[in-house]
Amino acid sequence: EENFEDAAKSMGSSICVFAVFGAILTAIMLIATPFLIRVMDMPPEDYVGHLVRQFHPTDVVCGYNHTFGKKGGGTPALLAALGDALGFSTAVVPKITLKGQEVSSTAIRGWLRQGDVARARALLGRPYLRQAAVAARRGGRWELFMTPNGKQDVPRGNYRALCSDGEHTWPVLLRVEREGRALCSLPVGTTLH
């Protein structure tokens, strides 16, 4: 388990912004591969075989509604059967709800698009982290450039956030002005790199 400062240092960033407060979770391994037509068109069995040859998994986790392979033909049941045949175990995460709302990446991205970071945080159960770099100083405010990392932007507006230089952390009011750009005020004398 990490705290905010440890996470900021590990990101190697001069400044990190949390739009939502909470604990930090880490993944054991995340595989991100390009979305290629030749892979998309693989039958589900061939797709799993390709991944097994490349990564040699011992355990695979998927959601209850996960589909894979050509036209989404692969299901969690097929993945479990292939796992039995190819030597890996399959854990299927059941549908999770919180106060009647399905917890899903689609729902979380939707709340973030609407600027409702409190609801997104509730579903995430952890902070929504956006890494940013200092772009310029404008008067008594710092202009930040959100690092492009595939994460959902939040719309224009004011958000409570934490800002860190890796050594110190400050609560700030973050003003998102346009996509990828934000302003925040920091204590007098603060130096960021």
N, C-alpha and C positions, 0 to 999 in steps of 0.2 A: 504494500500500500504506500503510495507516495503522497506528499503534500504539494501544495501549489508551487512553492519555491523549487522543490526537486524537479517537478515536471517542467517548469520554465527553464531550468538549467539544462535538462536533458534535451530540450528542443533546440538549444544553441541559439536562441533568439535574444535580441536586445529587449524585446517587450512582448508579453503575451497578454491576451485579453480573454477573460472569462465572462461571457454574457449571462451565464447561469452558475449558481453556486452549488457545491456538493462534493462527493468523493470522486477520486480518479480510478478508473479500472484499466487494466492492461490486458492485451491479448497475448496468448502464447505464440501464435503464428497466424498471420493474415496473408493470404495469397491474393494478389491482385494481378490479373492478366489482361492484356488488351482484348477488347471485344472484336474478334475477327470473324468474318463471314464463314471461313472454312471451319472454324470451331463451332460457330452457331449452328451450322448445318449438319454437325455430327449427330448420328443417332445417340440416344442417351447412354447405351451400353458402351459405345466407342468413346464417348466423352469421358466417362468414368475410367475406362481402361487407359486413356491418354493421361489422366491425372494420376492414376496409380503408378504408371511407369515413370512419370516425372517426379512425384513427391513421395512415394512409398508410405502412404499414411497408415497409421495403426488405429486411429480413431477419427471419425468424421462426425461433425455436428451440423444439422440443418434445421430449418424451421418447418413447422407442420404443413405449410403451404408452399414449400420450395419446389420449383420445377427447374429442369435442366435438359440440355440436349435439344435436338431439332424440334421446333414448334412446342417447346416446353413439355415434351412427352415423358420425361423422367419425373418420378414422384418419390417421396420419402420411402415408400414401400419398396420400390424398385431399387433405390440406393441401398437399403438394408439387405435385400436379397443379393445384390452385387457384392456388398461388403462381406457377406457370409462366404460367397464363392471366391472372392479375391483376398480374403484375409484381413479385413479391417472391420472394426465395430462401428455401428451407426447409432447415434443418439438423435432422436427427433424431439425438438423443443416444442411443447404444446402451445396452443394459442394462449396468450397472456393478456389479461385485461386489468385495468386499474380504474375503479369506480365506474365500471360500465364501458370504458373506452379501450379499444384494442391498442395494445402497445406494439407499434410497428414503425419501421423507418419511414414509411409513407406518411403516417400520422404525425410523426415528429417533424419531418420536413415541412408538412403543411402548417403546423403551429409556428415554426420558425419563419416561414414565408409571410405569415400574418403578423409577425412581431410579438407573438405571445410566448415569450421565453419561459414564463412560469409554467405553462402547461407542457411545453417541450421538456423542461427540466423534470417535471413530475414523471413523465413517461420514460425519460432516460434514466432517472435515478442517479444521475451524476451531472457534472457541469458540461455545458456545451462549450467546447474550447475553440477559439479562433486565434490563430497566431497572427501577429501584426508587426510591422516594422515602422520606425519613425520616418516619416516623409519630410516633415518640416515643422518649424515652430511658427505659429501665427499668433502674435500678441502673447497673451498668457496661456495659450492653449497649444497642445501638441497635435499635429495632424498625423494620423496613422494610415498606413496602407495595409489592408488585410492581405496576408500572404495567400496567393492562389493555391489551394490545396484540395479542391473538389468539395469543400464543405459548403453547406447551405448558408447563404448570406441572409441577414435579417433586413427588413425594410427600413427606410428612413425613420428616425425617431430617437428618443432618449432611452437609454438602458443603464441599469446599475451594473457595474462590472468591477473586476479586479485587474489591476495593471501591475506588472512585475518587471524589474530589470535583471532578475536572477538573484539579486541579493535582498531587495526590499519589495514589499507588496503594498499597494495603496488601493483603497476603495475609490472608485471614480464614477462620475456620470459620463457615460459615453454617448456622444451625439453622432449617429450614423447619418451622414449627409447625402451620400450617393453610393452606389454599389462599389464596394471595395475601399471606401474612404470613410474615415471617422475622425472626430475631434474629442479630446479629453483634456481636462485641467488637472495638473499635478501640483503638489506642494511647491512653494517658492524655493528655488535653489536646487530643484531636482535636475539631474543631468542624465540624459539617455544617449546611448550610442547608436 
